[in-house]
Amino acid sequence: MNEPFYPIDVAEQFGFEKKKSNPEHCCFCNKELNHLTANDARPVSDGKCCTCCNIKIVVPVRIRELKEAT
Ligand SMILES: [Zn+2]
């Protein structure tokens, strides 16, 4: 299934990422990500996650790991 082509500024107005063959999705909730919402999900996952899951899932794990490392 081919995506219709939109000029980039129009695509951005509708919230689509700039022309990209494989848009990234949150590895936790599967929400589509763009350059503003994509967060590194490590160490929980090797993928990318949305800001919401980053705060709810990844940040607490990072804080815990920092505490355990000291
Ligand atoms: Zn998410």
N, CA, C, O and the ligand as a Tripos MOL2 file, in Angstrom:
@<TRIPOS>MOLECULE
protein
  281   279    71     0     0
PROTEIN
NO_CHARGES

@<TRIPOS>ATOM
      1 N           0.8520   -1.1990    0.0000 N.3       1 MET1
      2 CA          0.0000    0.0000    0.0000 C.3       1 MET1
      3 C           0.8810    1.2400    0.0000 C.2       1 MET1
      4 O           1.6430    1.4580    0.9420 O.2       1 MET1
      5 N           0.7860    2.0470   -1.0390 N.am      2 ASN2
      6 CA          1.6060    3.2460   -1.1330 C.3       2 ASN2
      7 C           0.9120    4.4140   -0.4440 C.2       2 ASN2
      8 O          -0.2910    4.6260   -0.5930 O.2       2 ASN2
      9 N           1.7150    5.1730    0.3220 N.am      3 GLU3
     10 CA          1.1620    6.3720    0.9300 C.3       3 GLU3
     11 C           1.0290    7.4470   -0.1350 C.2       3 GLU3
     12 O           1.8890    7.5550   -1.0080 O.2       3 GLU3
     13 N          -0.0280    8.2410   -0.0810 N.am      4 PRO4
     14 CA         -0.1290    9.3600   -1.0080 C.3       4 PRO4
     15 C           0.9840   10.3600   -0.7300 C.2       4 PRO4
     16 O           1.4070   10.5200    0.4150 O.2       4 PRO4
     17 N           1.4540   11.0250   -1.7620 N.am      5 PHE5
     18 CA          2.5160   12.0060   -1.5630 C.3       5 PHE5
     19 C           1.9210   13.3500   -1.1730 C.2       5 PHE5
     20 O           1.0050   13.8490   -1.8260 O.2       5 PHE5
     21 N           2.4480   13.9270   -0.1070 N.am      6 TYR6
     22 CA          2.0760   15.2780    0.2840 C.3       6 TYR6
     23 C           3.3190   16.1440    0.2740 C.2       6 TYR6
     24 O           4.4020   15.6760    0.6260 O.2       6 TYR6
     25 N           3.1760   17.4250   -0.1320 N.am      7 PRO7
     26 CA          4.3000   18.3390    0.0950 C.3       7 PRO7
     27 C           4.6410   18.3430    1.5900 C.2       7 PRO7
     28 O           3.7520   18.2040    2.4300 O.2       7 PRO7
     29 N           5.9140   18.5000    1.9170 N.am      8 ILE8
     30 CA          6.3450   18.3110    3.3010 C.3       8 ILE8
     31 C           5.6300   19.2570    4.2620 C.2       8 ILE8
     32 O           5.2540   18.8400    5.3580 O.2       8 ILE8
     33 N           5.4300   20.5270    3.8780 N.am      9 ASP9
     34 CA          4.7950   21.4400    4.8290 C.3       9 ASP9
     35 C           3.3540   21.0420    5.1200 C.2       9 ASP9
     36 O           2.8790   21.1890    6.2460 O.2       9 ASP9
     37 N           2.6640   20.5400    4.1080 N.am     10 VAL10
     38 CA          1.3010   20.0590    4.3260 C.3      10 VAL10
     39 C           1.3230   18.8280    5.2200 C.2      10 VAL10
     40 O           0.5250   18.7110    6.1510 O.2      10 VAL10
     41 N           2.2350   17.9160    4.9330 N.am     11 ALA11
     42 CA          2.3410   16.7070    5.7390 C.3      11 ALA11
     43 C           2.5910   17.0550    7.1980 C.2      11 ALA11
     44 O           2.0190   16.4290    8.0910 O.2      11 ALA11
     45 N           3.4330   18.0380    7.4490 N.am     12 GLU12
     46 CA          3.7380   18.4040    8.8330 C.3      12 GLU12
     47 C           2.5260   19.0190    9.5200 C.2      12 GLU12
     48 O           2.3230   18.8140   10.7170 O.2      12 GLU12
     49 N           1.7180   19.7720    8.7760 N.am     13 GLN13
     50 CA          0.5090   20.3400    9.3650 C.3      13 GLN13
     51 C          -0.4340   19.2500    9.8580 C.2      13 GLN13
     52 O          -1.1470   19.4310   10.8450 O.2      13 GLN13
     53 N          -0.4310   18.1230    9.1650 N.am     14 PHE14
     54 CA         -1.3020   17.0300    9.5620 C.3      14 PHE14
     55 C          -0.6160   16.0720   10.5250 C.2      14 PHE14
     56 O          -1.1660   15.0240   10.8620 O.2      14 PHE14
     57 N           0.5720   16.4260   10.9610 N.am     15 GLY15
     58 CA          1.2380   15.6320   11.9730 C.3      15 GLY15
     59 C           2.0150   14.4570   11.4360 C.2      15 GLY15
     60 O           2.4420   13.6030   12.2140 O.2      15 GLY15
     61 N           2.2160   14.3800   10.1310 N.am     16 PHE16
     62 CA          3.0160   13.2950    9.5860 C.3      16 PHE16
     63 C           4.4880   13.6590    9.6250 C.2      16 PHE16
     64 O           4.8700   14.8200    9.4750 O.2      16 PHE16
     65 N           5.2810   12.6610    9.8250 N.am     17 GLU17
     66 CA          6.7160   12.8980    9.7410 C.3      17 GLU17
     67 C           7.0950   13.1500    8.2940 C.2      17 GLU17
     68 O           6.3970   12.7320    7.3690 O.2      17 GLU17
     69 N           8.2250   13.8480    8.1110 N.am     18 LYS18
     70 CA          8.7370   14.0410    6.7650 C.3      18 LYS18
     71 C           8.9200   12.6970    6.0800 C.2      18 LYS18
     72 O           9.2350   11.6900    6.7150 O.2      18 LYS18
     73 N           8.7160   12.7060    4.7750 N.am     19 LYS19
     74 CA          8.7250   11.4910    3.9670 C.3      19 LYS19
     75 C           9.7870   10.5150    4.4510 C.2      19 LYS19
     76 O          10.9850   10.7950    4.3980 O.2      19 LYS19
     77 N           9.3300    9.3850    4.9160 N.am     20 LYS20
     78 CA         10.2190    8.4100    5.5150 C.3      20 LYS20
     79 C           9.5730    7.0520    5.3120 C.2      20 LYS20
     80 O           8.3770    6.8850    5.5540 O.2      20 LYS20
     81 N          10.3560    6.0900    4.8730 N.am     21 SER21
     82 CA          9.7640    4.8260    4.4750 C.3      21 SER21
     83 C           9.1990    4.0500    5.6600 C.2      21 SER21
     84 O           8.1970    3.3490    5.5220 O.2      21 SER21
     85 N           9.8320    4.1700    6.8120 N.am     22 ASN22
     86 CA          9.4260    3.3340    7.9330 C.3      22 ASN22
     87 C           9.2980    4.1720    9.2050 C.2      22 ASN22
     88 O          10.2580    4.2880    9.9670 O.2      22 ASN22
     89 N           8.1210    4.7580    9.4410 N.am     23 PRO23
     90 CA          7.9640    5.5800   10.6380 C.3      23 PRO23
     91 C           8.1360    4.7410   11.8940 C.2      23 PRO23
     92 O           7.7170    3.5840   11.9400 O.2      23 PRO23
     93 N           8.7500    5.3250   12.9020 N.am     24 GLU24
     94 CA          8.9850    4.5900   14.1350 C.3      24 GLU24
     95 C           7.7420    4.6170   15.0110 C.2      24 GLU24
     96 O           6.9520    5.5610   14.9780 O.2      24 GLU24
     97 N           7.5950    3.5720   15.7800 N.am     25 HIS25
     98 CA          6.4640    3.4860   16.6940 C.3      25 HIS25
     99 C           6.9800    3.2310   18.0970 C.2      25 HIS25
    100 O           8.0370    2.6310   18.2940 O.2      25 HIS25
    101 N           6.2150    3.6980   19.0580 N.am     26 CYS26
    102 CA          6.5590    3.4550   20.4480 C.3      26 CYS26
    103 C           6.6210    1.9420   20.6960 C.2      26 CYS26
    104 O           5.6980    1.2140   20.3310 O.2      26 CYS26
    105 N           7.7040    1.4750   21.3120 N.am     27 CYS27
    106 CA          7.8510    0.0380   21.5170 C.3      27 CYS27
    107 C           6.9700   -0.4450   22.6690 C.2      27 CYS27
    108 O           6.8840   -1.6510   22.9030 O.2      27 CYS27
    109 N           6.3250    0.4510   23.3840 N.am     28 PHE28
    110 CA          5.4320    0.0430   24.4730 C.3      28 PHE28
    111 C           3.9620    0.1480   24.0680 C.2      28 PHE28
    112 O           3.2080   -0.8120   24.2260 O.2      28 PHE28
    113 N           3.5530    1.2960   23.5520 N.am     29 CYS29
    114 CA          2.1250    1.4780   23.2470 C.3      29 CYS29
    115 C           1.8560    1.5280   21.7420 C.2      29 CYS29
    116 O           0.7040    1.6320   21.3200 O.2      29 CYS29
    117 N           2.9210    1.4530   20.9260 N.am     30 ASN30
    118 CA          2.7930    1.3930   19.4710 C.3      30 ASN30
    119 C           2.3020    2.6890   18.8370 C.2      30 ASN30
    120 O           1.8920    2.6930   17.6760 O.2      30 ASN30
    121 N           2.3370    3.7730   19.5760 N.am     31 LYS31
    122 CA          1.9750    5.0620   19.0240 C.3      31 LYS31
    123 C           3.0370    5.5140   18.0190 C.2      31 LYS31
    124 O           4.2310    5.2990   18.2310 O.2      31 LYS31
    125 N           2.5990    6.1350   16.9350 N.am     32 GLU32
    126 CA          3.5720    6.5810   15.9420 C.3      32 GLU32
    127 C           4.3670    7.7620   16.4930 C.2      32 GLU32
    128 O           3.8190    8.6580   17.1340 O.2      32 GLU32
    129 N           5.6620    7.7390   16.2270 N.am     33 LEU33
    130 CA          6.5530    8.7460   16.7830 C.3      33 LEU33
    131 C           7.0180    9.7180   15.7150 C.2      33 LEU33
    132 O           7.0790    9.3700   14.5360 O.2      33 LEU33
    133 N           7.3430   10.9220   16.1220 N.am     34 ASN34
    134 CA          8.0550   11.8510   15.2510 C.3      34 ASN34
    135 C           9.2830   12.3670   15.9890 C.2      34 ASN34
    136 O           9.5760   11.9190   17.0980 O.2      34 ASN34
    137 N          10.0030   13.3100   15.3780 N.am     35 HIS35
    138 CA         11.2660   13.7490   15.9810 C.3      35 HIS35
    139 C          11.0460   14.4600   17.3150 C.2      35 HIS35
    140 O          11.9910   14.6230   18.0860 O.2      35 HIS35
    141 N           9.8200   14.8820   17.5970 N.am     36 LEU36
    142 CA          9.5580   15.5510   18.8680 C.3      36 LEU36
    143 C           9.1920   14.5620   19.9710 C.2      36 LEU36
    144 O           9.4610   14.8160   21.1460 O.2      36 LEU36
    145 N           8.5920   13.4560   19.6070 N.am     37 THR37
    146 CA          8.0730   12.5370   20.6260 C.3      37 THR37
    147 C           8.9210   11.2870   20.8050 C.2      37 THR37
    148 O           8.7020   10.5260   21.7480 O.2      37 THR37
    149 N           9.8910   11.0600   19.9140 N.am     38 ALA38
    150 CA         10.6910    9.8390   20.0360 C.3      38 ALA38
    151 C          11.7140    9.9640   21.1530 C.2      38 ALA38
    152 O          12.4710   10.9330   21.2120 O.2      38 ALA38
    153 N          11.7290    8.9800   22.0290 N.am     39 ASN39
    154 CA         12.7000    8.9370   23.1160 C.3      39 ASN39
    155 C          13.4220    7.6000   23.0790 C.2      39 ASN39
    156 O          12.8540    6.5790   22.6920 O.2      39 ASN39
    157 N          14.6630    7.6230   23.4820 N.am     40 ASP40
    158 CA         15.4320    6.3880   23.5790 C.3      40 ASP40
    159 C          14.8640    5.5580   24.7290 C.2      40 ASP40
    160 O          14.7980    6.0230   25.8670 O.2      40 ASP40
    161 N          14.4570    4.3260   24.4220 N.am     41 ALA41
    162 CA         13.8030    3.4950   25.4410 C.3      41 ALA41
    163 C          14.7890    2.6760   26.2700 C.2      41 ALA41
    164 O          14.3770    1.9440   27.1690 O.2      41 ALA41
    165 N          16.0850    2.7900   25.9800 N.am     42 ARG42
    166 CA         17.0420    2.0480   26.7870 C.3      42 ARG42
    167 C          17.0450    2.5580   28.2290 C.2      42 ARG42
    168 O          16.8020    3.7470   28.4340 O.2      42 ARG42
    169 N          17.3020    1.7430   29.2110 N.am     43 PRO43
    170 CA         17.6990    0.3310   29.1090 C.3      43 PRO43
    171 C          16.5260   -0.6390   29.0680 C.2      43 PRO43
    172 O          16.7310   -1.8520   29.0940 O.2      43 PRO43
    173 N          15.3080   -0.1300   29.0070 N.am     44 VAL44
    174 CA         14.1470   -1.0210   29.0230 C.3      44 VAL44
    175 C          14.0140   -1.7530   27.6960 C.2      44 VAL44
    176 O          13.7030   -2.9440   27.6630 O.2      44 VAL44
    177 N          14.2540   -1.0300   26.5930 N.am     45 SER45
    178 CA         14.1300   -1.6240   25.2660 C.3      45 SER45
    179 C          15.1440   -0.9710   24.3440 C.2      45 SER45
    180 O          15.5760    0.1540   24.5940 O.2      45 SER45
    181 N          15.5250   -1.6640   23.2830 N.am     46 ASP46
    182 CA         16.4440   -1.0880   22.3120 C.3      46 ASP46
    183 C          15.7550   -0.1350   21.3510 C.2      46 ASP46
    184 O          16.4200    0.5340   20.5600 O.2      46 ASP46
    185 N          14.4420   -0.0660   21.4080 N.am     47 GLY47
    186 CA         13.7080    0.7440   20.4410 C.3      47 GLY47
    187 C          13.5110    2.1730   20.9210 C.2      47 GLY47
    188 O          14.2360    2.6790   21.7780 O.2      47 GLY47
    189 N          12.5010    2.8040   20.3330 N.am     48 LYS48
    190 CA         12.1330    4.1710   20.7010 C.3      48 LYS48
    191 C          10.7660    4.1400   21.3630 C.2      48 LYS48
    192 O           9.9500    3.2610   21.0870 O.2      48 LYS48
    193 N          10.5250    5.1030   22.2340 N.am     49 CYS49
    194 CA          9.2160    5.1570   22.8710 C.3      49 CYS49
    195 C           8.7110    6.5870   22.8740 C.2      49 CYS49
    196 O           9.4800    7.5290   22.6850 O.2      49 CYS49
    197 N           7.4020    6.7450   23.0920 N.am     50 CYS50
    198 CA          6.8070    8.0720   23.1210 C.3      50 CYS50
    199 C           7.1330    8.7620   24.4450 C.2      50 CYS50
    200 O           7.5970    8.1250   25.3920 O.2      50 CYS50
    201 N           6.8890   10.0480   24.4970 N.am     51 THR51
    202 CA          7.2160   10.8190   25.6990 C.3      51 THR51
    203 C           6.4660   10.2950   26.9150 C.2      51 THR51
    204 O           7.0100   10.2380   28.0180 O.2      51 THR51
    205 N           5.2120    9.9120   26.7010 N.am     52 CYS52
    206 CA          4.3820    9.4230   27.8030 C.3      52 CYS52
    207 C           4.9830    8.1500   28.4090 C.2      52 CYS52
    208 O           5.1410    8.0540   29.6260 O.2      52 CYS52
    209 N           5.3160    7.1750   27.5570 N.am     53 CYS53
    210 CA          5.8960    5.9300   28.0560 C.3      53 CYS53
    211 C           7.2960    6.1650   28.6090 C.2      53 CYS53
    212 O           7.7190    5.4840   29.5430 O.2      53 CYS53
    213 N           8.0050    7.1140   28.0440 N.am     54 ASN54
    214 CA          9.3290    7.4370   28.5650 C.3      54 ASN54
    215 C           9.2270    7.8500   30.0260 C.2      54 ASN54
    216 O          10.0030    7.3990   30.8680 O.2      54 ASN54
    217 N           8.2610    8.7120   30.3140 N.am     55 ILE55
    218 CA          8.0920    9.1990   31.6810 C.3      55 ILE55
    219 C           7.5690    8.0930   32.5990 C.2      55 ILE55
    220 O           8.0060    7.9550   33.7410 O.2      55 ILE55
    221 N           6.6170    7.3050   32.0710 N.am     56 LYS56
    222 CA          5.9680    6.3000   32.9180 C.3      56 LYS56
    223 C           6.8210    5.0520   33.1130 C.2      56 LYS56
    224 O           6.7830    4.4390   34.1790 O.2      56 LYS56
    225 N           7.5930    4.6670   32.0880 N.am     57 ILE57
    226 CA          8.2690    3.3720   32.1150 C.3      57 ILE57
    227 C           9.7880    3.5040   32.1680 C.2      57 ILE57
    228 O          10.4400    2.8800   33.0040 O.2      57 ILE57
    229 N          10.3500    4.3190   31.2730 N.am     58 VAL58
    230 CA         11.8170    4.3200   31.1270 C.3      58 VAL58
    231 C          12.5000    5.1220   32.2350 C.2      58 VAL58
    232 O          13.4830    4.6680   32.8200 O.2      58 VAL58
    233 N          11.9810    6.3010   32.5180 N.am     59 VAL59
    234 CA         12.6290    7.1560   33.5070 C.3      59 VAL59
    235 C          12.7040    6.4820   34.8860 C.2      59 VAL59
    236 O          13.7620    6.5230   35.5150 O.2      59 VAL59
    237 N          11.6170    5.8620   35.3770 N.am     60 PRO60
    238 CA         11.7250    5.1900   36.6860 C.3      60 PRO60
    239 C          12.7890    4.0980   36.7000 C.2      60 PRO60
    240 O          13.4780    3.9180   37.7050 O.2      60 PRO60
    241 N          12.9290    3.3660   35.5910 N.am     61 VAL61
    242 CA         13.9440    2.3080   35.5260 C.3      61 VAL61
    243 C          15.3390    2.9260   35.5600 C.2      61 VAL61
    244 O          16.2340    2.4240   36.2410 O.2      61 VAL61
    245 N          15.5130    4.0110   34.8250 N.am     62 ARG62
    246 CA         16.8210    4.6770   34.8200 C.3      62 ARG62
    247 C          17.1800    5.1870   36.2050 C.2      62 ARG62
    248 O          18.3220    5.0560   36.6460 O.2      62 ARG62
    249 N          16.2040    5.7680   36.8900 N.am     63 ILE63
    250 CA         16.4650    6.2780   38.2360 C.3      63 ILE63
    251 C          16.8590    5.1160   39.1590 C.2      63 ILE63
    252 O          17.7940    5.2270   39.9510 O.2      63 ILE63
    253 N          16.1260    4.0010   39.0390 N.am     64 ARG64
    254 CA         16.4190    2.8470   39.8750 C.3      64 ARG64
    255 C          17.8330    2.3250   39.5840 C.2      64 ARG64
    256 O          18.5840    1.9850   40.4980 O.2      64 ARG64
    257 N          18.1750    2.2700   38.2950 N.am     65 GLU65
    258 CA         19.5110    1.7510   37.9470 C.3      65 GLU65
    259 C          20.6020    2.6890   38.4630 C.2      65 GLU65
    260 O          21.6580    2.2330   38.9010 O.2      65 GLU65
    261 N          20.3530    3.9690   38.4130 N.am     66 LEU66
    262 CA         21.3400    4.9110   38.9300 C.3      66 LEU66
    263 C          21.5460    4.7080   40.4260 C.2      66 LEU66
    264 O          22.6710    4.7520   40.9240 O.2      66 LEU66
    265 N          20.4410    4.4840   41.1340 N.am     67 LYS67
    266 CA         20.5420    4.2770   42.5710 C.3      67 LYS67
    267 C          21.2810    2.9820   42.8880 C.2      67 LYS67
    268 O          22.0790    2.9200   43.8240 O.2      67 LYS67
    269 N          21.0010    1.9350   42.0840 N.am     68 GLU68
    270 CA         21.6440    0.6470   42.3290 C.3      68 GLU68
    271 C          23.1100    0.6730   41.9550 C.2      68 GLU68
    272 O          23.9050   -0.1000   42.4880 O.2      68 GLU68
    273 N          23.4710    1.5610   41.0420 N.am     69 ALA69
    274 CA         24.8660    1.6110   40.5820 C.3      69 ALA69
    275 C          25.7760    2.2770   41.6130 C.2      69 ALA69
    276 O          26.9930    2.0950   41.5770 O.2      69 ALA69
    277 N          25.2020    3.0320   42.5130 N.am     70 THR70
    278 CA         26.0400    3.7580   43.4800 C.3      70 THR70
    279 C          26.1780    2.9920   44.8020 C.2      70 THR70
    280 O          26.8490    3.4620   45.7200 O.2      70 THR70
    281 ZN          4.1740    4.9030   24.2430 Zn       71 ZN71
@<TRIPOS>BOND
     1     1     2 1
     2     2     3 1
     3     3     4 2
     4     3     5 am
     5     5     6 1
     6     6     7 1
     7     7     8 2
     8     7     9 am
     9     9    10 1
    10    10    11 1
    11    11    12 2
    12    11    13 am
    13    13    14 1
    14    14    15 1
    15    15    16 2
    16    15    17 am
    17    17    18 1
    18    18    19 1
    19    19    20 2
    20    19    21 am
    21    21    22 1
    22    22    23 1
    23    23    24 2
    24    23    25 am
    25    25    26 1
    26    26    27 1
    27    27    28 2
    28    27    29 am
    29    29    30 1
    30    30    31 1
    31    31    32 2
    32    31    33 am
    33    33    34 1
    34    34    35 1
    35    35    36 2
    36    35    37 am
    37    37    38 1
    38    38    39 1
    39    39    40 2
    40    39    41 am
    41    41    42 1
    42    42    43 1
    43    43    44 2
    44    43    45 am
    45    45    46 1
    46    46    47 1
    47    47    48 2
    48    47    49 am
    49    49    50 1
    50    50    51 1
    51    51    52 2
    52    51    53 am
    53    53    54 1
    54    54    55 1
    55    55    56 2
    56    55    57 am
    57    57    58 1
    58    58    59 1
    59    59    60 2
    60    59    61 am
    61    61    62 1
    62    62    63 1
    63    63    64 2
    64    63    65 am
    65    65    66 1
    66    66    67 1
    67    67    68 2
    68    67    69 am
    69    69    70 1
    70    70    71 1
    71    71    72 2
    72    71    73 am
    73    73    74 1
    74    74    75 1
    75    75    76 2
    76    75    77 am
    77    77    78 1
    78    78    79 1
    79    79    80 2
    80    79    81 am
    81    81    82 1
    82    82    83 1
    83    83    84 2
    84    83    85 am
    85    85    86 1
    86    86    87 1
    87    87    88 2
    88    87    89 am
    89    89    90 1
    90    90    91 1
    91    91    92 2
    92    91    93 am
    93    93    94 1
    94    94    95 1
    95    95    96 2
    96    95    97 am
    97    97    98 1
    98    98    99 1
    99    99   100 2
   100    99   101 am
   101   101   102 1
   102   102   103 1
   103   103   104 2
   104   103   105 am
   105   105   106 1
   106   106   107 1
   107   107   108 2
   108   107   109 am
   109   109   110 1
   110   110   111 1
   111   111   112 2
   112   111   113 am
   113   113   114 1
   114   114   115 1
   115   115   116 2
   116   115   117 am
   117   117   118 1
   118   118   119 1
   119   119   120 2
   120   119   121 am
   121   121   122 1
   122   122   123 1
   123   123   124 2
   124   123   125 am
   125   125   126 1
   126   126   127 1
   127   127   128 2
   128   127   129 am
   129   129   130 1
   130   130   131 1
   131   131   132 2
   132   131   133 am
   133   133   134 1
   134   134   135 1
   135   135   136 2
   136   135   137 am
   137   137   138 1
   138   138   139 1
   139   139   140 2
   140   139   141 am
   141   141   142 1
   142   142   143 1
   143   143   144 2
   144   143   145 am
   145   145   146 1
   146   146   147 1
   147   147   148 2
   148   147   149 am
   149   149   150 1
   150   150   151 1
   151   151   152 2
   152   151   153 am
   153   153   154 1
   154   154   155 1
   155   155   156 2
   156   155   157 am
   157   157   158 1
   158   158   159 1
   159   159   160 2
   160   159   161 am
   161   161   162 1
   162   162   163 1
   163   163   164 2
   164   163   165 am
   165   165   166 1
   166   166   167 1
   167   167   168 2
   168   167   169 am
   169   169   170 1
   170   170   171 1
   171   171   172 2
   172   171   173 am
   173   173   174 1
   174   174   175 1
   175   175   176 2
   176   175   177 am
   177   177   178 1
   178   178   179 1
   179   179   180 2
   180   179   181 am
   181   181   182 1
   182   182   183 1
   183   183   184 2
   184   183   185 am
   185   185   186 1
   186   186   187 1
   187   187   188 2
   188   187   189 am
   189   189   190 1
   190   190   191 1
   191   191   192 2
   192   191   193 am
   193   193   194 1
   194   194   195 1
   195   195   196 2
   196   195   197 am
   197   197   198 1
   198   198   199 1
   199   199   200 2
   200   199   201 am
   201   201   202 1
   202   202   203 1
   203   203   204 2
   204   203   205 am
   205   205   206 1
   206   206   207 1
   207   207   208 2
   208   207   209 am
   209   209   210 1
   210   210   211 1
   211   211   212 2
   212   211   213 am
   213   213   214 1
   214   214   215 1
   215   215   216 2
   216   215   217 am
   217   217   218 1
   218   218   219 1
   219   219   220 2
   220   219   221 am
   221   221   222 1
   222   222   223 1
   223   223   224 2
   224   223   225 am
   225   225   226 1
   226   226   227 1
   227   227   228 2
   228   227   229 am
   229   229   230 1
   230   230   231 1
   231   231   232 2
   232   231   233 am
   233   233   234 1
   234   234   235 1
   235   235   236 2
   236   235   237 am
   237   237   238 1
   238   238   239 1
   239   239   240 2
   240   239   241 am
   241   241   242 1
   242   242   243 1
   243   243   244 2
   244   243   245 am
   245   245   246 1
   246   246   247 1
   247   247   248 2
   248   247   249 am
   249   249   250 1
   250   250   251 1
   251   251   252 2
   252   251   253 am
   253   253   254 1
   254   254   255 1
   255   255   256 2
   256   255   257 am
   257   257   258 1
   258   258   259 1
   259   259   260 2
   260   259   261 am
   261   261   262 1
   262   262   263 1
   263   263   264 2
   264   263   265 am
   265   265   266 1
   266   266   267 1
   267   267   268 2
   268   267   269 am
   269   269   270 1
   270   270   271 1
   271   271   272 2
   272   271   273 am
   273   273   274 1
   274   274   275 1
   275   275   276 2
   276   275   277 am
   277   277   278 1
   278   278   279 1
   279   279   280 2
@<TRIPOS>SUBSTRUCTURE
     1 MET1         2 RESIDUE 1 A MET
     2 ASN2         6 RESIDUE 1 A ASN
     3 GLU3        10 RESIDUE 1 A GLU
     4 PRO4        14 RESIDUE 1 A PRO
     5 PHE5        18 RESIDUE 1 A PHE
     6 TYR6        22 RESIDUE 1 A TYR
     7 PRO7        26 RESIDUE 1 A PRO
     8 ILE8        30 RESIDUE 1 A ILE
     9 ASP9        34 RESIDUE 1 A ASP
    10 VAL10       38 RESIDUE 1 A VAL
    11 ALA11       42 RESIDUE 1 A ALA
    12 GLU12       46 RESIDUE 1 A GLU
    13 GLN13       50 RESIDUE 1 A GLN
    14 PHE14       54 RESIDUE 1 A PHE
    15 GLY15       58 RESIDUE 1 A GLY
    16 PHE16       62 RESIDUE 1 A PHE
    17 GLU17       66 RESIDUE 1 A GLU
    18 LYS18       70 RESIDUE 1 A LYS
    19 LYS19       74 RESIDUE 1 A LYS
    20 LYS20       78 RESIDUE 1 A LYS
    21 SER21       82 RESIDUE 1 A SER
    22 ASN22       86 RESIDUE 1 A ASN
    23 PRO23       90 RESIDUE 1 A PRO
    24 GLU24       94 RESIDUE 1 A GLU
    25 HIS25       98 RESIDUE 1 A HIS
    26 CYS26      102 RESIDUE 1 A CYS
    27 CYS27      106 RESIDUE 1 A CYS
    28 PHE28      110 RESIDUE 1 A PHE
    29 CYS29      114 RESIDUE 1 A CYS
    30 ASN30      118 RESIDUE 1 A ASN
    31 LYS31      122 RESIDUE 1 A LYS
    32 GLU32      126 RESIDUE 1 A GLU
    33 LEU33      130 RESIDUE 1 A LEU
    34 ASN34      134 RESIDUE 1 A ASN
    35 HIS35      138 RESIDUE 1 A HIS
    36 LEU36      142 RESIDUE 1 A LEU
    37 THR37      146 RESIDUE 1 A THR
    38 ALA38      150 RESIDUE 1 A ALA
    39 ASN39      154 RESIDUE 1 A ASN
    40 ASP40      158 RESIDUE 1 A ASP
    41 ALA41      162 RESIDUE 1 A ALA
    42 ARG42      166 RESIDUE 1 A ARG
    43 PRO43      170 RESIDUE 1 A PRO
    44 VAL44      174 RESIDUE 1 A VAL
    45 SER45      178 RESIDUE 1 A SER
    46 ASP46      182 RESIDUE 1 A ASP
    47 GLY47      186 RESIDUE 1 A GLY
    48 LYS48      190 RESIDUE 1 A LYS
    49 CYS49      194 RESIDUE 1 A CYS
    50 CYS50      198 RESIDUE 1 A CYS
    51 THR51      202 RESIDUE 1 A THR
    52 CYS52      206 RESIDUE 1 A CYS
    53 CYS53      210 RESIDUE 1 A CYS
    54 ASN54      214 RESIDUE 1 A ASN
    55 ILE55      218 RESIDUE 1 A ILE
    56 LYS56      222 RESIDUE 1 A LYS
    57 ILE57      226 RESIDUE 1 A ILE
    58 VAL58      230 RESIDUE 1 A VAL
    59 VAL59      234 RESIDUE 1 A VAL
    60 PRO60      238 RESIDUE 1 A PRO
    61 VAL61      242 RESIDUE 1 A VAL
    62 ARG62      246 RESIDUE 1 A ARG
    63 ILE63      250 RESIDUE 1 A ILE
    64 ARG64      254 RESIDUE 1 A ARG
    65 GLU65      258 RESIDUE 1 A GLU
    66 LEU66      262 RESIDUE 1 A LEU
    67 LYS67      266 RESIDUE 1 A LYS
    68 GLU68      270 RESIDUE 1 A GLU
    69 ALA69      274 RESIDUE 1 A ALA
    70 THR70      278 RESIDUE 1 A THR
    71 ZN71       281 GROUP 0 **** ****
